[in-house]
Amino acid sequence: MVESEREIDGHTSRECRYYTGSIGANAEQFANAVRAHWTIENSLHWTLDVAFREDESRLRDPSGRENFAVLRHMALARLKNDKSTKTGIKNKRLKAGWNNDYLAKLLMQSPLAAP
C-alpha cells in the first residue's frame, strides 16, 4: 500500500493505492517500482490521451481497438524519435498532417537514424 498526500490551493488530499507484486518487504525497491509505474503512466498513457485523444475514440470492435492502439503506439514512437524540431508531440502530429515532406520523413527515415 502507498499513501500519497498532495496539497493544492491550501487543500490537502490523501489517497491510498494498493499494489500486488513479488518485490518483497524492501521499501526502497517497492518505492522505485511504484515510481517506475507512474513514469510509464505519465509518459505513455497521458501522451496518448492528450496528443491522440485516445480516450475519445469511438471504436467499439475489439480488433479495431487493438489495431488502432498498435498504430498509435507506432506513431508516438516515430514522433518521439524525431529530434528535428523542438515542438511537442501534438504539434508534430499536426505538422505531419499538413506537411507531406515531414510525414514522408517520419515514415521513411530509419527509426535509429540521427536527425
C-alpha positions as CSV (number, residue, x, y, z in Angstrom):
1,M,0.0,0.0,0.0
2,V,1.1,3.5,-0.8
3,E,-0.4,6.5,0.9
4,S,0.1,9.7,-1.0
5,E,-0.7,13.2,0.0
6,R,-0.8,16.4,-2.0
7,E,-1.7,20.0,-1.4
8,I,-3.5,22.2,-3.9
9,D,-4.5,25.7,-3.1
10,G,-4.3,25.0,0.7
11,H,-6.5,21.9,0.4
12,T,-4.8,18.6,1.4
13,S,-6.0,15.4,-0.1
14,R,-4.8,11.8,0.8
15,E,-5.1,8.7,-1.3
16,C,-4.3,5.1,-0.7
17,R,-3.2,2.9,-3.6
18,Y,-2.7,-0.8,-3.4
19,Y,-0.3,-2.9,-5.4
20,T,0.4,-6.6,-5.7
21,G,3.9,-7.9,-6.6
22,S,6.8,-10.1,-5.7
23,I,9.3,-7.5,-4.7
24,G,9.1,-8.4,-1.0
25,A,9.4,-6.2,2.0
26,N,12.2,-3.9,0.8
27,A,10.7,-0.5,1.0
28,E,13.3,1.2,-1.3
29,Q,12.7,-1.4,-4.1
30,F,8.9,-1.1,-3.7
31,A,9.1,2.7,-3.9
32,N,11.2,2.6,-7.0
33,A,8.8,0.1,-8.7
34,V,5.8,2.4,-7.8
35,R,7.6,5.5,-9.3
36,A,8.5,3.5,-12.4
37,H,4.9,2.6,-12.9
38,W,3.8,6.2,-12.7
39,T,6.6,7.2,-15.0
40,I,5.2,4.9,-17.7
41,E,1.6,6.2,-16.9
42,N,2.7,9.8,-17.3
43,S,4.9,9.4,-20.3
44,L,2.9,7.0,-22.4
45,H,-0.8,6.9,-21.5
46,W,-1.1,10.6,-20.8
47,T,0.6,11.4,-24.1
48,L,-1.7,9.1,-26.0
49,D,-4.7,10.7,-24.3
50,V,-3.6,14.3,-24.9
51,A,-1.9,14.1,-28.3
52,F,-4.0,11.3,-29.9
53,R,-7.2,11.8,-27.8
54,E,-7.3,8.1,-27.3
55,D,-10.0,8.2,-24.5
56,E,-12.4,9.8,-27.0
57,S,-12.1,7.0,-29.5
58,R,-15.4,5.7,-30.7
59,L,-14.1,2.3,-31.9
60,R,-16.1,-0.5,-30.4
61,D,-14.9,-3.5,-32.3
62,P,-12.3,-5.3,-30.2
63,S,-10.0,-6.0,-33.1
64,G,-10.3,-2.4,-34.3
65,R,-9.4,-1.0,-30.9
66,E,-6.3,-3.3,-30.7
67,N,-5.2,-2.4,-34.2
68,F,-5.6,1.3,-33.7
69,A,-3.7,1.1,-30.4
70,V,-0.8,-0.5,-32.2
71,L,-0.9,2.2,-34.8
72,R,-1.0,5.0,-32.2
73,H,2.0,3.4,-30.3
74,M,4.0,3.2,-33.6
75,A,3.1,6.8,-34.5
76,L,4.0,8.0,-31.0
77,A,7.4,6.3,-31.2
78,R,8.1,7.9,-34.6
79,L,7.1,11.3,-33.3
80,K,9.2,11.0,-30.1
81,N,12.3,9.9,-32.1
82,D,12.1,12.9,-34.4
83,K,14.6,15.4,-33.0
84,S,14.5,17.8,-36.0
85,T,12.0,20.1,-34.2
86,K,11.6,21.0,-30.6
87,T,7.8,21.1,-30.7
88,G,5.6,18.8,-28.7
89,I,4.0,15.5,-29.9
90,K,0.7,17.1,-30.6
91,N,2.2,19.8,-32.8
92,K,4.4,17.3,-34.6
93,R,1.3,15.3,-35.3
94,L,-0.4,18.3,-36.7
95,K,2.7,19.2,-38.8
96,A,2.7,15.6,-40.2
97,G,-0.9,16.1,-41.3
98,W,-0.2,19.4,-43.0
99,N,3.3,18.8,-44.5
100,N,3.7,15.8,-46.7
101,D,7.5,16.1,-46.7
102,Y,7.6,15.9,-42.9
103,L,5.2,13.0,-43.0
104,A,7.4,11.2,-45.5
105,K,10.4,11.9,-43.4
106,L,8.7,10.4,-40.3
107,L,7.5,7.3,-42.2
108,M,10.6,6.6,-44.3
109,Q,13.5,7.5,-42.0
110,S,15.2,4.7,-40.1
111,P,14.0,4.8,-36.5
112,L,17.5,4.9,-35.2
113,A,18.8,7.4,-37.7
114,A,20.2,10.7,-36.4
115,P,18.4,13.9,-37.4
